[in-house]
Amino acid sequence: PMGLPNADPFLLVAHHKHWFDPRDPLRGPFRAFGKATGLPYIDVEGFSMHPHRGFDILTYVLDGSDGFRHRDSLGGSKTYRGGSAQWMRTGSGAQHEEFWETSDERRTSIELFQVWVNLPASQKFDPPSIRYL
């Protein structure tokens, strides 16, 4: 991720490129370490339920990617594949989780971009919403 100091309204521009292989010998030890230490996001392939407030997040999954699973506190649930996007307005507050799609039979991969856009003060407490693009 790349933070953009003094670049309001942009808070973050991130490029994620990950792969998961069921034969990876480090996968088990990393999961065990994360679970034993309680460190977030190490014991799972993605980001467990977490909150955001006061900004928008645009997520775009590149063509050829396996799935990106999303679930949120607004009742939304969707698996994104290559070429799809989501616009999430966190406004007064929303929680969501995101996980890379994995398989016990084959290697999976995903590539995506995220842009976090700071909302003006007058919109920071707008109702949260999710739009699937």
C-alpha positions as a Markdown table, in Angstrom:
| # | Residue | x | y | z |
|---|---|---|---|---|
| 1 | Pro | 0.0 | 0.0 | 0.0 |
| 2 | Met | 1.0 | 3.5 | -0.6 |
| 3 | Gly | -0.2 | 6.4 | 1.6 |
| 4 | Leu | -0.4 | 9.8 | 0.0 |
| 5 | Pro | 0.6 | 12.4 | 2.6 |
| 6 | Asn | -1.1 | 15.8 | 2.2 |
| 7 | Ala | -3.0 | 14.4 | -0.9 |
| 8 | Asp | -6.5 | 14.8 | 0.4 |
| 9 | Pro | -9.0 | 13.5 | -0.7 |
| 10 | Phe | -6.9 | 10.3 | -1.4 |
| 11 | Leu | -6.0 | 8.3 | 1.7 |
| 12 | Leu | -4.5 | 5.1 | 0.2 |
| 13 | Val | -3.7 | 3.5 | -3.1 |
| 14 | Ala | -3.0 | -0.2 | -2.8 |
| 15 | His | -2.0 | -3.0 | -5.2 |
| 16 | His | -2.5 | -6.5 | -4.0 |
| 17 | Lys | -1.1 | -9.5 | -5.9 |
| 18 | His | -1.3 | -12.8 | -4.0 |
| 19 | Trp | -1.2 | -16.5 | -4.8 |
| 20 | Phe | -2.1 | -19.5 | -2.6 |
| 21 | Asp | -0.9 | -23.1 | -3.2 |
| 22 | Pro | -2.2 | -26.0 | -1.2 |
| 23 | Arg | 1.3 | -27.6 | -1.4 |
| 24 | Asp | 3.1 | -24.5 | 0.1 |
| 25 | Pro | 5.0 | -25.8 | 3.1 |
| 26 | Leu | 4.9 | -22.5 | 4.9 |
| 27 | Arg | 1.1 | -22.1 | 4.8 |
| 28 | Gly | 0.4 | -24.3 | 7.8 |
| 29 | Pro | 3.1 | -22.8 | 10.1 |
| 30 | Phe | 2.0 | -19.2 | 9.2 |
| 31 | Arg | -1.6 | -20.1 | 10.1 |
| 32 | Ala | -0.5 | -21.7 | 13.4 |
| 33 | Phe | 1.7 | -18.7 | 14.3 |
| 34 | Gly | -1.1 | -16.2 | 13.6 |
| 35 | Lys | -3.5 | -18.2 | 15.7 |
| 36 | Ala | -1.1 | -18.7 | 18.6 |
| 37 | Thr | 0.0 | -15.0 | 18.7 |
| 38 | Gly | -3.4 | -13.5 | 18.0 |
| 39 | Leu | -1.9 | -11.3 | 15.3 |
| 40 | Pro | -4.6 | -10.3 | 12.8 |
| 41 | Tyr | -4.7 | -11.5 | 9.3 |
| 42 | Ile | -1.8 | -14.0 | 9.6 |
| 43 | Asp | -4.0 | -17.1 | 10.4 |
| 44 | Val | -6.3 | -16.5 | 7.4 |
| 45 | Glu | -6.0 | -15.6 | 3.7 |
| 46 | Gly | -7.6 | -12.2 | 3.9 |
| 47 | Phe | -9.0 | -9.7 | 6.3 |
| 48 | Ser | -11.5 | -10.8 | 9.0 |
| 49 | Met | -14.4 | -8.5 | 9.9 |
| 50 | His | -13.2 | -5.0 | 10.6 |
| 51 | Pro | -14.7 | -1.5 | 10.7 |
| 52 | His | -14.2 | 1.6 | 8.5 |
| 53 | Arg | -15.8 | 5.1 | 8.7 |
| 54 | Gly | -15.7 | 8.4 | 6.8 |
| 55 | Phe | -14.3 | 7.4 | 3.4 |
| 56 | Asp | -15.0 | 5.5 | 0.2 |
| 57 | Ile | -13.2 | 2.4 | -1.0 |
| 58 | Leu | -13.1 | 1.4 | -4.7 |
| 59 | Thr | -11.9 | -2.2 | -5.2 |
| 60 | Tyr | -11.2 | -3.4 | -8.8 |
| 61 | Val | -10.2 | -7.1 | -9.4 |
| 62 | Leu | -8.1 | -7.5 | -12.5 |
| 63 | Asp | -9.0 | -9.9 | -15.3 |
| 64 | Gly | -7.7 | -13.5 | -14.9 |
| 65 | Ser | -8.0 | -13.4 | -11.1 |
| 66 | Asp | -9.6 | -16.0 | -9.0 |
| 67 | Gly | -12.3 | -14.9 | -6.6 |
| 68 | Phe | -12.2 | -12.2 | -3.9 |
| 69 | Arg | -15.0 | -12.9 | -1.3 |
| 70 | His | -16.6 | -10.0 | 0.4 |
| 71 | Arg | -19.2 | -9.9 | 3.3 |
| 72 | Asp | -20.4 | -6.8 | 5.1 |
| 73 | Ser | -22.5 | -5.5 | 8.0 |
| 74 | Leu | -25.1 | -4.1 | 5.5 |
| 75 | Gly | -26.1 | -7.7 | 4.6 |
| 76 | Gly | -24.1 | -7.8 | 1.4 |
| 77 | Ser | -22.1 | -10.9 | 0.3 |
| 78 | Lys | -20.4 | -11.4 | -3.1 |
| 79 | Thr | -17.4 | -13.1 | -4.7 |
| 80 | Tyr | -15.7 | -10.8 | -7.2 |
| 81 | Arg | -13.9 | -12.2 | -10.2 |
| 82 | Gly | -11.6 | -10.6 | -12.8 |
| 83 | Gly | -13.0 | -7.4 | -14.3 |
| 84 | Ser | -15.5 | -6.6 | -11.4 |
| 85 | Ala | -15.5 | -3.8 | -9.0 |
| 86 | Gln | -17.1 | -2.6 | -5.8 |
| 87 | Trp | -17.6 | 0.9 | -4.4 |
| 88 | Met | -18.1 | 1.0 | -0.6 |
| 89 | Arg | -19.2 | 4.2 | 1.1 |
| 90 | Thr | -18.3 | 3.7 | 4.8 |
| 91 | Gly | -19.9 | 7.0 | 5.8 |
| 92 | Ser | -21.2 | 6.7 | 9.4 |
| 93 | Gly | -19.6 | 3.3 | 9.7 |
| 94 | Ala | -19.6 | -0.2 | 8.1 |
| 95 | Gln | -17.8 | -3.4 | 8.8 |
| 96 | His | -16.7 | -5.9 | 6.2 |
| 97 | Glu | -14.4 | -8.8 | 5.6 |
| 98 | Glu | -12.5 | -9.8 | 2.5 |
| 99 | Phe | -10.8 | -13.2 | 1.7 |
| 100 | Trp | -8.9 | -14.4 | -1.2 |
| 101 | Glu | -10.4 | -17.5 | -2.8 |
| 102 | Thr | -8.4 | -20.6 | -2.1 |
| 103 | Ser | -8.6 | -24.2 | -3.1 |
| 104 | Asp | -7.3 | -27.5 | -1.7 |
| 105 | Glu | -6.8 | -28.8 | -5.2 |
| 106 | Arg | -5.0 | -26.1 | -7.1 |
| 107 | Arg | -3.0 | -22.9 | -6.9 |
| 108 | Thr | -5.2 | -19.7 | -6.9 |
| 109 | Ser | -4.1 | -16.2 | -7.6 |
| 110 | Ile | -5.7 | -12.7 | -7.4 |
| 111 | Glu | -4.6 | -9.2 | -8.4 |
| 112 | Leu | -6.5 | -6.1 | -7.4 |
| 113 | Phe | -6.3 | -2.4 | -6.8 |
| 114 | Gln | -7.9 | -0.4 | -4.0 |
| 115 | Val | -8.3 | 3.4 | -3.8 |
| 116 | Trp | -9.5 | 4.9 | -0.5 |
| 117 | Val | -11.0 | 8.4 | -0.9 |
| 118 | Asn | -11.6 | 10.6 | 2.1 |
| 119 | Leu | -15.2 | 12.0 | 2.3 |
| 120 | Pro | -15.8 | 15.7 | 2.9 |
| 121 | Ala | -16.8 | 16.5 | 6.4 |
| 122 | Ser | -20.4 | 17.1 | 5.3 |
| 123 | Gln | -20.7 | 13.4 | 4.1 |
| 124 | Lys | -18.7 | 11.6 | 6.8 |
| 125 | Phe | -21.9 | 10.5 | 8.6 |
| 126 | Asp | -23.9 | 9.6 | 5.5 |
| 127 | Pro | -25.5 | 6.2 | 5.6 |
| 128 | Pro | -23.0 | 3.5 | 4.5 |
| 129 | Ser | -23.7 | 1.7 | 1.2 |
| 130 | Ile | -22.2 | -0.9 | -1.2 |
| 131 | Arg | -22.4 | -0.7 | -5.0 |
| 132 | Tyr | -21.4 | -3.6 | -7.1 |
| 133 | Leu | -20.0 | -2.4 | -10.5 |
